[in-house]
Amino acid sequence: MATKVRIAARLRPRLTGEPPDDGGVLICRAEANTSGSSSSLPHNNPNNSANSSSSSSGGSFTGLTVANPRDASQIFRFPFTSCYDAEATQEEIFNADVLPLIDIAWSGITVTIFAYGVTSSGKTHTMQGPPDDPGVIPRVVEALFAKTLSRETEGETTEIAVSYIEIYKDDVFDLLVSRENAPKLPVRENESGMVFVAGLTRTPIASVAEFETIYSTATARRSVGATLLNRASSRSHAVLTLEIRTRISDPATGATKLREGKINLVDLAGSENNKLTGNDPARMAESAAINKSLSVLGQVVHALNTGAPRIPYRNAKLTRILQDALGGSSVGLLICNLSPAAKFRQDTLNTLNFAVRTKNIENKPVVNERDVRPPQPVKLDLANPPVPAPKPVAAVGTRPGARPSLVPRPTGAGAYQSSSRAESRLSMVGRGATSAALEKMPPGLSEAEIDARIAKAVEAEVARRMEEKEKERQRELEEEKERERAKEKEAGSSRQRTKSPKRSPKTKARDLPAGLTPLLKRHKDLDDELQSRLAELERKFERGNGDAGLADVLSPVSKKKTGRAYVALARAHSEQGNLQVALDLYRRAETYVPDNVKLKERWILFVVHVFLCSLASSASPSAPPSRAASRASRSRAASESVPGVAPALASVPAATVAASKVVSTSRIAAAVSALKRTSLARVSASGSGSRSTVAGTSGRAHGKAIIEIEWAVKNEKAFKPSPKRAKKAKKVKSKVKEVEETEMDVDIASRAQSEKATDAGQESDDQMEVDEVESSLTGAFGRELTNTGSKRGLAEAGMETPVKRPKGKKQRVVVIESDEEYEPGAAPRKNRRRVATAA
Ligand SMILES: Nc1ncnc2c1ncn2[C@@H]1O[C@H](COP(=O)(O)OP(=O)(O)OP(=O)(O)O)[C@@H](O)[C@H]1O
C-alpha cells in the first residue's frame, strides 16, 4: 500500500539577540466548533496555543500561515496537520509523530525521519537535542530498547545496531570511527537494488547507555562550525541508522522468522544565505556543497511529483543515500524546522514549499521479513553450489522494479548472520571466498566474528586472484617474448636462405611444412631430385628477381648506367665468343632499360645472329649424315681458314641447331663458302693488316657481302661481289645526324667520324653504310665504355669492367629483314636491313 511522506512543521522560539517576533509565521488551529477536524490536532500544544505569539486561532484552517516578506498584507497558508509552535516540547513531537513510526520500523519496514530547514532553524535541536532535553534520536533509541524488553516475553529476540555517517562536501565519512581512520566511503547498490555505504561500521548496541556513549563520541566528530547565524552550525548532513533485527520463533512449528526494520534519522545541514552567514572561503565551500545537495534533494522531490522518467538521485550522495526514503519502500517523515525571524522569512517560505511538494511523494513500504531455519553449520558443496534462494517477496530497501543482482545471495543461517557489509563484500568479490569462509564457520559465532572472518576470507581471495592475474600477466609476457624471438629467428633464417645459393637437403627438409617432412624422408631419391630441382629453380628465380628487384629500387640514372654496364659486358663476352652468356647479359640489360628501343632491336639482331650461327653449325660433323650436311661440313672446314670465323661458329650452342630447319643447310654452306671467298678477295685487295678484311667475323665487308650472299643463295645465283664505290663522307654525316636522337648518339657521331678518319681511304662505300648502321645500333651503349658512369654502373651491378675492345675486332652479322628482291650494286635501303653488332 502506498503511503505519502508525512510532514511536521516546527517553529523554534526566538533566540537571544534576534529581533522581536513580528508574527509573520503563525501556527493555526481550526476552531473546535468550526471544524470537525479541530479535534484532530494532537500535535499542537494546547497549552500555549492561546498565549504564544506564534500560534493563533485559524478558524476553519489548521496549519501554518506565513506573511509575504515583500508584501506583509499577503499571507500564505500551509495546511499541515502536524504543526508545533515555539513552545512545543521535544517529547510532544516525539510522541505525536515519531513514536508511531517506531512500531512501523519494528514491523520490518524502513522509516526515515529527516529534519529540514534553513540554518539555525532548530534541526539539530530537534533531532539530537541538548543532553537535558534530548531530541528524536535519543528518544527513538530509548523507545526501541523499551520495546525490546517488552517483546522478549512474546518469543522475540531483537538486536539493535547503529551506524552513523556524515556527508561532508559530498563525501561520506563514518562517524563511528575516528576521523584519522575514516576514509571516504563509497556508496553502492546491492543485488536487491538497495543503496548502501560500503565499508560502513555497524555497531550492535545492547542498551541505551551504550548507545549514548557511542553517539556522543560520534557526534563530537561531526563537522560543526561557527557562523554569524549559528555558533554550532552543522557543516554536514548526518544520517544515523538504527537497525532492528527481530527473530520470531514459533514453538509449535519450529519455524523462525527474521524481520529487519530500520530507522534512518537524518539531520540535514541547513541551507545558507551567504550574505547572512558571513562565511569565510572555507565555510563558503561547505555552504556551496550543502546548498547544492539540498538543491538536488529539491530536484528529486520535484521529479517524483511530476512523474519524471529519471529521478536524479545520483546527482548527490545525500539523495543517493536517501533514495529509499524518497519514492522508495520506506515510510518517511519530514520535520520542517522554521525560524520566526523576519530575515529568514523567505527561507521559511522555501522550506514550506519544499514540504508541500514532498508530502505528495508516495512511497511503497515493503516489509522485510523472511523465514529462516534454526542456526546450524552450513556445509556448502563448492562443486555443486546451491541454487540461490528466491528473493523475499517483501524486502526492506528493495525498490519496486529494482534490477536483480547477478550475484546469488547466500542462504541459511550464514546468510542471516552476515551483515550488510559482508553482503556487500559478497557482491563485490563473489561467492568463492565467502562460501568457503561460511563453510568453515562454526555455529554460535557472534556477528562481529563472522564479519571479521568473512573479511579475512575476502582479503585472502582478493590476494589470491591478484597473484593469479600477475602470474598470468608474466606468462603472457614470456609468450610474447618467445614469439618475438621466433619471428627474429625466422627472419634471420630467411635472410640466410636468400643469401646462400644452395642449402643442404637437411636444412630444406626442416624448412618445409611439417606434413611434407615425413614424406620426403620416406622417399629419399625423390627428395634429392626434388631438392636439386628446387635449388635450380631458386637460383633462376633469385637471379631474375634480383635484377627486377634491383631495377625497382634504383634511380632512373642508376638503372641506365647499370643497363649500359650489362651491355658493355655482353659485348665483351660476345667478342670472346660466349654468345649464350652475352645473350643472357643483354636480357639483363633490358631489365634495367626496358624502354630502350635500340637495345631491343640490338638484342633481336643478336638473337638472329646466334640463329644464323646455328645454321652454320648444322654443318658440323655431329649433324646427320646427308648431302647438305656434308656440304656444310666442307664449308665449315673451309671457313676455318678464315681467322675468327671458326671460333664464332664453334661457340654456337648446340641447342640452337634445331632452329636451322627453316633454312636450307646447303644454302648456308654455299654462303659460308662465298663469304670465305669474298673475305680472301678483300684481304688480297686491301693488303694485309687492313681493318676492313675478314679479321674475324667482325670484318665490315662481311655485312654487305653476307646480304649479297644470302640474296644469291635465295635466288640460286652466283655470288658476285659488288664493285668498290667512292666514299660518301657527306652521306655519313647526314646519317649520323639521323641517329642523334639520343644523347648517346652525339658520341656515336664523333666515334663514327673518328673511325671514318682512321679508316679513310681503306673502306668501301658499302662498308661505310654498314658502319653507319652499326654505329646507330652500337652507339646506344658505346659511349659508356669510356665514361666513368658506366664503370660506376658496373660496380653497382657487382660486375667487373670488361676489357676494352681492341679496334678492328668487332663481330658483325647482317640480317635480311625484307623479302624484296635485292640487286647487287644497288644502294641498300635502310628499311631492308638491320645490322646487329655482337659487340
Ligand atoms: N525548539 C527550540 N527550543 C529552544 N532552543 C532551540 C529550539 N530550536 C533551536 N534552538 C536553538 O537554536 C539554535 C540553533 O539551533 P540548531 O543548531 O539546532 O539549528 P540548526 O538548524 O541545526 O542549524 P544548522 O543548520 O546551522 O546546523 C541552537 O542554539 C538551539 O539550541
The ligand as an SDF file (V2000), in Angstrom:
LIG
                    3D

 31 33  0  0  0  0  0  0  0  0999 V2000
   12.7970   24.4100   19.9390 N   0  0  0  0  0  0  0  0  0  0  0  0
   13.8400   25.0340   20.4330 C   0  0  0  0  0  0  0  0  0  0  0  0
   13.8400   25.4180   21.6980 N   0  0  0  0  0  0  0  0  0  0  0  0
   14.8720   26.0700   22.2100 C   0  0  0  0  0  0  0  0  0  0  0  0
   16.0170   26.3610   21.5100 N   0  0  0  0  0  0  0  0  0  0  0  0
   16.0540   25.9900   20.2430 C   0  0  0  0  0  0  0  0  0  0  0  0
   14.9890   25.3270   19.6480 C   0  0  0  0  0  0  0  0  0  0  0  0
   15.3620   25.1040   18.3520 N   0  0  0  0  0  0  0  0  0  0  0  0
   16.5870   25.6180   18.1790 C   0  0  0  0  0  0  0  0  0  0  0  0
   17.0170   26.1320   19.3250 N   0  0  0  0  0  0  0  0  0  0  0  0
   18.3170   26.7680   19.4640 C   0  0  0  0  0  0  0  0  0  0  0  0
   18.6360   27.4510   18.2670 O   0  0  0  0  0  0  0  0  0  0  0  0
   19.9860   27.3870   17.9500 C   0  0  0  0  0  0  0  0  0  0  0  0
   20.1700   26.8060   16.5680 C   0  0  0  0  0  0  0  0  0  0  0  0
   19.6260   25.5850   16.5550 O   0  0  0  0  0  0  0  0  0  0  0  0
   20.2700   24.3880   15.7390 P   0  0  0  0  0  0  0  0  0  0  0  0
   21.6830   24.3590   15.9030 O   0  0  0  0  0  0  0  0  0  0  0  0
   19.5430   23.1450   16.0730 O   0  0  0  0  0  0  0  0  0  0  0  0
   19.9240   24.8270   14.3060 O   0  0  0  0  0  0  0  0  0  0  0  0
   20.2160   24.0480   13.0110 P   0  0  0  0  0  0  0  0  0  0  0  0
   19.0520   24.0910   12.1410 O   0  0  0  0  0  0  0  0  0  0  0  0
   20.7010   22.7120   13.3070 O   0  0  0  0  0  0  0  0  0  0  0  0
   21.3520   24.9090   12.3890 O   0  0  0  0  0  0  0  0  0  0  0  0
   22.4410   24.4750   11.3470 P   0  0  0  0  0  0  0  0  0  0  0  0
   21.7350   24.0880   10.1360 O   0  0  0  0  0  0  0  0  0  0  0  0
   23.2820   25.6400   11.1630 O   0  0  0  0  0  0  0  0  0  0  0  0
   23.1540   23.3410   11.9540 O   0  0  0  0  0  0  0  0  0  0  0  0
   20.6110   26.4850   18.9590 C   0  0  0  0  0  0  0  0  0  0  0  0
   21.2550   27.2560   19.9140 O   0  0  0  0  0  0  0  0  0  0  0  0
   19.4520   25.8010   19.5620 C   0  0  0  0  0  0  0  0  0  0  0  0
   19.6610   25.4730   20.9290 O   0  0  0  0  0  0  0  0  0  0  0  0
  1  2  1  0
  2  3  1  0
  2  7  2  0
  3  4  2  0
  4  5  1  0
  5  6  2  0
  6  7  1  0
  6 10  1  0
  7  8  1  0
  8  9  2  0
  9 10  1  0
 10 11  1  0
 11 12  1  0
 11 30  1  0
 12 13  1  0
 13 14  1  0
 13 28  1  0
 14 15  1  0
 15 16  1  0
 16 17  2  0
 16 18  1  0
 16 19  1  0
 19 20  1  0
 20 21  2  0
 20 22  1  0
 20 23  1  0
 23 24  1  0
 24 25  2  0
 24 26  1  0
 24 27  1  0
 28 29  1  0
 28 30  1  0
 30 31  1  0
M  END
$$$$
